[in-house]
């Protein structure tokens, strides 16, 4: 399979809407209630929300759709709570021209309240953009921060303390294994882009998601292709230079082996839990080759990997299968996420919780919080991570399902925004 074919397969698998836009250690869901906040209608309302949600300090939700909008190239939307229901506003509809098209991945706020995100199409070089949306009264204005070629962007941007933005590209760079870039704001306006690291393939390459940043300013992320024996993925660290203008240094924290021993093809962004561990998911691997949740623990100068849970512990995968999105961790150490497949039917998907063991050396317990119902009204096949809200609520999106009439019937539904209550 060529790099281009592999990129298409990966982005389709992670976003879905590009194509259609136990019980060992497991428990049943108890006392959980799911509510659909919005069913996308297609057309100007948008369709195929495959990125996660973010919120502002007054509880409004923000996200993107990969399709629909006035230009049929995707939207940025806001959901605002009003008198017991949610009101949806389109902040921006992409045209697919110089402004970009097909937004992908989560949005991020800066300290001034501006929104930033990525598109995988459009821009002045027709290869995707990093964009900014700035509030101006009751409207938002869009500015392209940076343009790319060959549709290389993967979702997920992060700010450092100085206001620089960092992101990742797939299948780019001098050796075609992806890059990590930095966008620096200029006095008087504008941004300058710098490639701070190009993956060379020897230690792995092709990140499937953007990096996260530590308090020390180091970047952490996952690579689809690892530098180990089986070449099935890796976790990397990029150490910030000690002096301005110095070089970033890569270190591979873990190479996945594949097979039943651990995971393969790590996907989604990493997350630090409250104890300094790095938690993430692999799309494949584990005894059933349906994915894992893993944790890296620092011990001295090394990092040790442990599989917290392997999916599809029974036939038909009632506990879920193939997690692909960023996890969230609460103050008690519980881990929450979504699986693309499994649950009530293999092509349905789930929201799950992992509870840490009561005693050291014990096993983590998986609970399916919500089973999606296929192409029914609550959506199906969630591909994005969750947002943790007040009272333990979990918010997310499905790229398909929801409304399945009219235009949406052609894509098995235009997608939903959902909320799961404890």
N, C-alpha and C positions, 0 to 999 in steps of 0.2 A: 504494500500500500504506500503510495507516495505521500510526501509531507502535506501537499495540498489536500489530498483525499483524507488524510488523517485529521487535518484541521477541520474540514467540513464535518467529518464524523463526530469529532469532539464537540464542536459548537452546536451541532444538531442535538447531540445527546444531552448537553448541558442546558440548552434553551428550548428545545422541542419545537417552539413555535416557528422556527425556520422551515420546518417541513410540514407541520400541521397547523401553521401560521406562516411445647415448642417447646414443646415450648420450654426447653431447658434455658433457664435464665430469663424467661419472658413472662409477663403478666398481662391480664386483660385490663382495659381501661375502666376506671371506676370514677363515677361522678364528674365526668368531663362533658362539656357542652360546646358544640361548634356552631358558629353563627356566620352566615355569609353577609359581609358588610356591603359588597358591591359586586354585581354581575355585569361584566363589560358587554356592550351592545354591538361592538364592531362599528365600522364607519368612523364618524368624527369622535365617538366616545372612546375609541381605541380597542385593541385586542391583543392577546398574548402577553400578559405581564409575567415576565420570567425573572426579573430582578427582585431582590428583597425590598422591604419597606424601611424607611427611617422616619423619625418624628421630630418635631420641634418642641420647645419648652412649654407650649400650651396644648399639646396633644394632637395637633394636626399631623396627618400621615402623608408621605410623599413617595412616589414610585414612578416607574416607567412602563410603557407598553411597547412591544417590539413592532406592532402593526397598528393600522388604523390612524386616526387623526385626520385633520383637514388635508394633509398632503399624502396620507396613506403610507407614511414612513416612520410611524411611531410617535409617541407623546411622552410628556412629563405631566403627571397629574398630582392633585392635592385632594385629600379627603378630610373634611372638617366636621367635627361633631356639632350638631345643631338640634336642640329640643328632642333628644332621644333617637335621632337618626343621623345619617352621614350624608353630607352634601359634597358632590364631586365637582371639581373645577379642572379644566385643562389649562395648565400653565404655559405649555408650548407644544405645537405640532411641527414636526420636522418635515422638510420638503424633499430630502434626499439630495439636495444640491450642496452648495458651499457650507450650509449650516449643519450638514450631517444627516444621517438617517439610520434607523434600526438601532435605537439605544439599547445597551446591553450592560447588565450589572447594576450594583447599588449606587445610589446617589450619596453625596457627602456635602455637609455644610461647612463653610468657613466661619470665622468669628464674626464677620459682618452680616451673616445671614444669607450669603449667596450660595446657590447650589451648583455642584459640579458633577459631571458624569462622562460617560464615553458612548460613542456610537461606532458601529463596525462598518458602516458605509458612509458615503458622502464626504464632504469636505473638499477643499481646493485640489487635493490630489486623489479624490475618489476612494480613499482607503480608510476612512474613519476619522474621528475627531475626539479630542477632549474639549468639552464645552462648559461654559458658565451660564447660569441663569441668575439675573440680578433683579430683585424686586424694585419696581418703580411705581409707587402708588398701588393701584389695583391690578397692574399688569406686570409681566416679567419680560425682560429683554435678554436675548441670547447672544453670546459672543463665543466664537471658536477660539479656544486657548492654544490648540496645537492641531496640526494636520498630519495624517499618516498615509502610507501607501500599502497596498496588498492586504488590507483588512486584517492587521495583525493584533489589534487590541483585545485584551481580555478584561473582564469586569473587575472593578474594585480599585479605587484610588485611596490614598492615605496622605494626610498632612503631617509634617513634622512641626516642632515648636516654633520654627522660624517662618512658617507659612509656605514652605516648599511642598509641592505635590509629587507623589511617587506613584508609578503604575508599571504594568508589565505588558510585553508583547510576545506573541507566539510566532514561531517560524521566521523570526527576523534576526538581524545581526550579521556580522561578518561570516559566521559559519552556519547560520540558519537555525539556531537553537533558541532564539528568543533573547530579549533584553529587559533590563530594568532601566526606566528613564526617570529623570527628575525635571520638573517644571518649576522655574524660579520666577517669582513676580518681579517686574522691573519698576523702578521709581518712575512715576509719570504714566504708568500703564503698560500693558503688554507682558508677555512671558517669554522666557528663553528656555529651550529644551536641551538637555544634556543626557546622553547615554552614560549611565554610571557603571553599568556592567553588562557584558555580553556573554551569555553561556556558551561554552565551547563544545559541549557534548561529552567530553571525557569524564566530567563530574556529573553529567546529567544536563537536561535542558527542556525547553518548551513548558513554561509555567502555564497552568490552566486557570489561574486566578491571580489577583493582585497581591502585593505583599502587605503585611502588617508591620507596625513599628513598635519598638520597646521604648521604655523611659530613657535608655541610653542612646537612642537614635539608631539602633541597628534594625535592619529589615529581615523579616522571616517569611518564607513562603514554601510552596510545594512545586515540584516539577513532574510532568507526566512521564518523562524518560529519566531514569536514574542511571548513575554510573556504576552500579553494582553488577553482580554476576548475571542477573536476569533482566536487568535494564528496564524495570517496571515502575520506577518512580523514586523520588527522593524528597527530603526536607532540607532546605538550605537556609543559611544565615549569610547576610551581607553586613560585614562590620564597617561602621562609619569611619571615615578617615580621621586620624588624630589631628591633622592640621587642614585648614581650608585649602581646597584644591588638590588634596591628596587622593590616593586611589582607594576605592572600596575593595574589601577582601572577602572572597567567598569561602565558606566552609560548609561542607555537607555534614549535616547533623545525623542523618540516617538514610540508608539505602534500603528500599523495600525488596524483599526476596520473592514475593508472589507466592502462588500456591496456597496451601492450607495454613502455613505457619504465620503469615501476617497478611498485609494488604497488597494491592496493586493499583496503579494509576490513582494516586491521591488527587482529590478534587476539592474545590471550595477553598476558602481562606482559612488559615489557622486562627486559633483563638488562645489567648493566655487565660488560664483559670486563676482563681485567687491564691493558689500556691506556687505560681510560677511555672506550672506545667504547660506544654503546648498540646492542644487537642485538635484533632482533625478527622477527616473521613477518607476512605479509599472507595472508589466506585466498584472495584472488583477485589478478588482475593478472599481469604478465609476458607473454611472447609467446604462451603457451597459455592464459592466464587461469586458471591452476591454482595461483597463489600464488608467493610469493617468501620468501627470507630476506634481510633488509636490515640495513645497519649505518649508524649516524650517527656521524660523526667531527667533533669540535670543532676549528674553525680560527679562532682569535681569538675573536670574539664570535658567530661563526656556526657552524652545524652543516651538514655536507654529507652527503647520502645516497648510498649505493652499494648496488646489488643484488649480494649475494654469490652467489645461486643462484636460478634460475627453474625451477620444477618442470614435469614432463610434457614432457621434452625429446624424447620419442618417443611415437608413438601408443600408447594404452592405459596410459601413465604408469608404466612399470616402475620409475622413480626416485621415485615418490610423487606425491601431488597434494593440494592444499589443507591446508597446515600451519595449525594453529589454536592451538597450545599454546606455553607458555613454553619457551625454549631453556635449555640448560646449556652452560657453557664450561669446558674444562679448562685446566691450567697451561700447555699448549703452544699454546693458542689455537684448538684444535679445537672445533667447535660441534656439539651433538647435539640432536636433536628428533624429533618424530613427525609423520607425515602421516595425515590422516583417511582418505584414499583412495589408490589406486594400489598398486604392488607386484605381487604374483602375480595379483591381479584388481583391478578398479577399486574395489570395495567392501571391500577387504581392509585396506589401510593398511600403513605401514612405520615402522621406526626408522632414522634416517639419521645420518650423520656428514659434516660439512664440514671439509675440511682446508685450511688457509691455503696460499697459493702459496709456492713455494720462493724465488721472486725477486720483487722489487717490480714491480708492474704485471702479474703473472701472474694466472691464474684459480684460483678455489677449486675443489676437487675434491669431488664428492659420492659417498659410498659408502653403499649400502643395507646396514645392519647386520643387519636382520631383516625378512623379509616375513611378514606374518600370513596365515593360511590361510582367510580368510572366517569361516564360522560353526564352524570346527573347534575343537579343544581348546585351541589357544593364544590364542584370542580374535580380535577383529578391530575395525577402525575406532578406533584409539586417539585419544582426544580431549584427554587431559591431558599435561602435561609430564613430564619424566623426573627422577629422583633419581639423582645420581651417588654411588656407594658406593666401597668399598675395591677396590683392584686394578683400577680402571677400570670396574667393573661399573655397569650402568645398570638402574634399577628403574622400573616403571610399571604402569599399569592399562589395561584395555580395558573399555568399558561393556557389550559384548556378546560373544558367543562363549563358549568354555569349555564348561560343561555345557549341553547342549541337550535333555535329557530332562525329562519331567514338566512342572512349572510353567515351567521355563526354556525349553522349546520354544516357548512362546507369544511370547517376546521375542527369539528367535534367539540364546538363550544369556544367562546371568546375569552374564557378565563374569569377568575374571581379574585377578590380580596376577602380573606376569612379571618375570623377570630376564634380562638379556642380558650374557653374559660375553665378554671380549675373547679 
